[in-house]
């Protein structure tokens, strides 16, 4: 793996210290991103509320010879963010990258959607991103710059039925990303958002098999995998994206581009 072979080329994230939130669950987008960062030479702090799973992910990364640690983090609690960033700087000397990946969803028709469910989603998906950026920016300033990657969704670019809180939060992440990018540019801190389509992760739960079938209707013909998203996070965390800030990066198999060409047989009508 890049950055791991003795005498080989350095990884694309060599020397960088990164926090990835929502990184505990096996096959989750955060866990795969953390694994990819470690393979590229970063020191990775995996943060989540699922402590046992998080420590298991760190043990898996450690088996490759890479550097990773786990820290408990409820992204809705400001004091925990402050503690996490301070501990990261104390242990590793700096913070270069933050991936705000933690997210949840609650599904119900808008007219019967409970306020408590709505606020739970807003607290994790929107307030969590706000708090992460707020506490990472001073640390990155002390490090001389950095990169913040906010995980939004294609539902931050369009609507979707039954998930009003999720859609609202992901649109908010898109807007907060642009505001932060403007404020942070003089500090040499870049801020971008990633907008995945439907990705086969534990968030799909019992609907995973049905979702894979339904969302294989994307133009590229399959549901996305966490490995389809992680390389984009690596790019945005690396110096290769040094001129990218305030932008949206879509990885969705073509879902929001439009409908794929119908099967008309030998040729479309009128040809």
Legacy VTK file of the C-alpha trace (Angstrom):
# vtk DataFile Version 3.0
C-alpha trace
ASCII
DATASET POLYDATA
POINTS 271 float
0.000 0.000 0.000
1.107 3.543 -0.675
3.144 4.941 2.149
3.475 1.534 3.824
6.170 -0.201 1.803
9.709 0.151 3.048
11.726 2.292 0.663
8.664 2.888 -1.530
7.013 6.185 -2.437
5.361 8.224 0.276
1.601 8.120 0.479
-0.521 11.018 -0.691
-1.378 11.908 2.921
2.019 11.211 4.459
2.602 13.304 7.585
-0.981 14.522 7.866
-3.164 14.038 10.934
-6.853 13.473 10.190
-10.068 13.100 12.185
-12.862 11.066 10.579
-16.233 11.082 12.341
-18.782 8.292 12.150
-15.930 5.876 11.496
-16.803 2.903 13.697
-19.034 0.579 11.721
-17.583 -2.117 9.506
-18.245 -1.354 5.834
-19.434 2.112 6.785
-18.336 5.054 4.684
-16.343 6.546 7.567
-14.494 3.322 8.329
-13.511 2.801 4.689
-12.391 6.435 4.466
-10.264 6.071 7.603
-8.707 2.891 6.221
-7.931 4.659 2.932
-6.353 7.615 4.752
-4.150 5.300 6.794
-3.068 3.441 3.660
-1.980 6.782 2.186
0.223 7.551 5.184
-2.024 9.673 7.396
-2.311 9.335 11.134
-6.050 8.829 11.587
-8.269 9.517 14.573
-11.504 7.534 14.236
-14.332 9.196 16.168
-17.759 7.745 16.934
-20.180 6.813 19.717
-19.894 3.054 19.020
-16.771 2.479 21.080
-16.387 -1.294 20.687
-16.770 -1.120 16.904
-14.446 1.857 16.697
-11.678 0.080 18.562
-12.131 -2.927 16.281
-11.624 -0.713 13.225
-8.441 0.737 14.746
-7.127 -2.769 15.427
-7.745 -3.681 11.783
-5.836 -0.616 10.589
-2.999 -1.300 13.031
-2.552 -4.761 11.500
-1.441 -3.036 8.272
1.278 -1.125 10.123
-0.533 2.206 9.795
-1.164 4.719 12.562
-4.684 5.084 13.958
-6.446 5.677 17.242
-10.036 5.797 18.444
-11.783 8.552 20.395
-15.361 8.641 21.660
-17.314 11.520 20.112
-20.954 12.531 20.153
-20.878 15.117 17.366
-23.796 17.015 18.926
-21.827 17.772 22.121
-19.566 20.811 21.861
-17.453 19.901 24.886
-16.609 16.540 23.310
-15.460 18.278 20.125
-13.231 20.564 22.158
-11.761 17.600 24.037
-11.209 15.623 20.827
-9.349 18.383 19.000
-7.242 19.208 22.059
-6.331 15.527 22.568
-5.419 15.170 18.886
-3.065 18.139 19.020
-1.531 16.976 22.295
-0.894 13.438 21.023
0.076 14.107 17.414
1.126 17.767 17.419
-1.296 19.033 14.794
-4.574 18.627 12.924
-4.539 18.790 9.127
-7.770 17.144 7.960
-11.320 16.780 9.226
-13.889 14.577 7.514
-17.361 15.360 8.866
-18.902 12.021 7.946
-21.215 11.181 10.872
-24.861 11.160 9.840
-28.260 9.614 10.512
-31.645 9.468 8.784
-35.240 9.128 9.943
-37.976 8.249 7.440
-41.627 9.312 7.647
-44.089 11.400 5.608
-43.680 15.076 6.419
-47.204 15.412 7.860
-46.545 12.688 10.419
-42.807 13.254 10.955
-42.183 13.783 14.658
-40.358 16.905 15.780
-38.027 14.816 17.942
-36.927 12.695 14.967
-36.489 15.801 12.835
-34.340 17.496 15.483
-32.260 14.343 16.014
-31.287 14.403 12.345
-30.589 18.141 12.347
-28.483 17.824 15.502
-26.228 15.103 14.100
-26.064 15.995 10.408
-26.080 19.788 10.602
-25.066 20.898 14.092
-22.396 18.184 14.207
-20.781 19.564 11.056
-20.965 23.116 12.403
-19.273 22.118 15.657
-16.618 20.087 13.862
-15.640 23.005 11.650
-15.772 25.474 14.547
-13.282 23.509 16.623
-11.061 22.279 13.783
-10.402 25.708 12.270
-8.251 27.082 15.126
-6.205 23.875 15.251
-5.669 23.894 11.488
-4.700 27.550 11.664
-2.015 26.646 14.188
-0.824 23.917 11.800
-0.511 26.412 8.949
-3.569 25.214 7.016
-5.664 22.178 6.329
-8.635 20.621 4.589
-12.198 20.072 5.803
-14.340 17.565 3.920
-18.053 17.685 4.695
-20.117 14.685 3.640
-23.431 15.939 2.287
-25.545 13.962 -0.201
-27.215 14.258 -3.573
-30.203 15.014 -1.336
-28.384 18.268 -0.611
-28.972 19.143 -4.277
-32.568 17.949 -4.723
-35.531 16.756 -2.678
-36.507 13.266 -1.597
-39.795 12.085 -0.151
-40.092 10.826 3.448
-36.754 12.217 4.673
-37.428 15.922 5.155
-34.963 16.259 8.050
-32.218 14.486 6.147
-32.752 16.651 3.066
-32.832 19.845 5.133
-29.615 18.920 6.929
-27.747 17.997 3.769
-28.730 21.250 2.027
-27.471 23.045 5.137
-24.130 21.236 4.957
-23.770 22.401 1.357
-24.356 26.023 2.347
-22.194 25.925 5.479
-19.367 24.493 3.393
-19.381 27.528 1.105
-19.503 29.993 4.001
-16.631 28.230 5.751
-14.612 28.135 2.542
-14.890 31.909 2.173
-13.909 32.556 5.769
-11.082 30.003 5.808
-9.380 30.799 2.501
-7.096 33.456 4.085
-6.114 30.846 6.691
-4.996 28.338 4.023
-7.838 26.017 5.024
-9.887 24.497 2.212
-13.488 23.381 2.742
-15.392 21.207 0.264
-18.455 18.970 0.283
-18.933 15.480 -1.126
-22.393 14.471 -2.343
-22.723 10.685 -2.509
-25.648 8.971 -4.125
-27.012 5.758 -2.687
-24.128 3.917 -1.057
-24.420 0.370 0.305
-23.538 0.893 3.968
-24.973 -0.225 7.339
-27.226 2.883 7.287
-29.457 1.052 4.797
-30.064 -1.616 7.456
-32.629 -4.267 6.612
-33.413 -2.425 3.373
-29.926 -3.084 2.027
-30.868 -5.819 -0.457
-33.940 -3.970 -1.724
-31.994 -0.723 -1.934
-29.255 -2.385 -3.958
-31.879 -3.592 -6.413
-33.753 -0.290 -6.626
-30.749 1.968 -6.876
-28.989 -0.194 -9.425
-31.182 1.835 -11.810
-28.485 4.526 -11.724
-26.964 5.110 -15.174
-23.813 3.232 -14.146
-25.981 0.236 -13.298
-25.279 -0.458 -9.639
-25.566 0.917 -6.134
-22.455 2.693 -4.885
-19.907 1.246 -2.484
-17.944 3.057 0.245
-14.819 2.455 -1.838
-16.363 4.663 -4.531
-16.463 7.620 -2.135
-13.256 7.229 -0.112
-10.847 8.077 -2.961
-12.591 11.418 -3.386
-12.047 12.162 0.316
-8.372 11.218 -0.112
-8.085 13.623 -3.047
-9.696 16.491 -1.137
-7.553 15.820 1.930
-4.368 15.747 -0.135
-2.327 18.553 -1.647
-3.519 17.422 -5.080
-6.698 19.442 -4.458
-4.818 22.541 -3.304
-6.849 24.837 -5.622
-10.253 23.392 -4.700
-12.409 25.066 -2.075
-16.089 25.832 -1.608
-17.038 23.211 -4.191
-19.392 20.253 -4.430
-18.092 16.884 -5.595
-20.757 14.396 -6.692
-20.242 10.621 -6.644
-23.577 9.030 -7.481
-23.297 6.810 -10.546
-25.109 9.474 -12.573
-28.320 9.496 -10.493
-28.906 13.246 -10.571
-27.795 13.634 -14.174
-31.169 12.378 -15.391
-32.855 9.225 -16.605
-30.685 6.690 -18.420
-31.533 5.770 -22.012
-34.570 3.427 -22.084
-34.211 0.061 -23.767
-35.943 0.514 -27.145
-34.525 -2.656 -28.598
-32.418 -2.226 -31.723
-32.797 1.573 -31.954
-34.696 4.445 -30.291
-37.921 5.641 -31.970
-37.381 8.025 -34.860
-33.815 6.929 -35.556
LINES 1 272
271 0 1 2 3 4 5 6 7 8 9 10 11 12 13 14 15 16 17 18 19 20 21 22 23 24 25 26 27 28 29 30 31 32 33 34 35 36 37 38 39 40 41 42 43 44 45 46 47 48 49 50 51 52 53 54 55 56 57 58 59 60 61 62 63 64 65 66 67 68 69 70 71 72 73 74 75 76 77 78 79 80 81 82 83 84 85 86 87 88 89 90 91 92 93 94 95 96 97 98 99 100 101 102 103 104 105 106 107 108 109 110 111 112 113 114 115 116 117 118 119 120 121 122 123 124 125 126 127 128 129 130 131 132 133 134 135 136 137 138 139 140 141 142 143 144 145 146 147 148 149 150 151 152 153 154 155 156 157 158 159 160 161 162 163 164 165 166 167 168 169 170 171 172 173 174 175 176 177 178 179 180 181 182 183 184 185 186 187 188 189 190 191 192 193 194 195 196 197 198 199 200 201 202 203 204 205 206 207 208 209 210 211 212 213 214 215 216 217 218 219 220 221 222 223 224 225 226 227 228 229 230 231 232 233 234 235 236 237 238 239 240 241 242 243 244 245 246 247 248 249 250 251 252 253 254 255 256 257 258 259 260 261 262 263 264 265 266 267 268 269 270
